């Protein structure tokens, strides 16, 4: 099994060691909590927006798949908005915790860049085989991880129906996990203040 397939299959669990270290070594203060929370909200918004187009197809672990080449919404600016949203959320939680700042956050960013780079290579192979020239054009005009300001358009590519409800339903577990970590960090911050 390649790194990309391994990380794809277990991508829901790979943040756990960092979350554990972040909580164990947390040293939150009001500023780290507020600044980090803004990043978490931004990352979660990006994920909800992306899943409002992609839906539950993004929750598979058995293997890479996809019914549509999604080029609408955040996908018109960056090819992997879900992974970008994840990195922003992890970074925000790291800032909130203020754990071993900035070393843990830097190590986590490097690790997740490597993980998502490996996953994306596998996904890109699938998408190139399935969508051919449409995907090739998309790759030429839209970056993997760094959003472009210019919106990509191709009216010939069929798109799924947009639904905020679908996005929120698909993000339920991620939102729940983020809220759980935030509650733990707020409790740690509150207990240390008393």
Secondary structure, DSSP 8 states (H G I E B T S, - for coil): --HHHHHHHHTTTTTHHHHHHHHHT----HHHHHHHHHHHHHHHHHHHHHHHHHGGGGG--SS---SS---SGGGGT-TTHHHHHHHHHHHHHHHHHTTTTTHHHHHHHHHHHHHHHHHHHHHHHHHHHHHHHHHHHHHHHS-SSS--SS----TTS------HHHHHHHTHHHHHHHHHHHHHHHHHHHHHH-
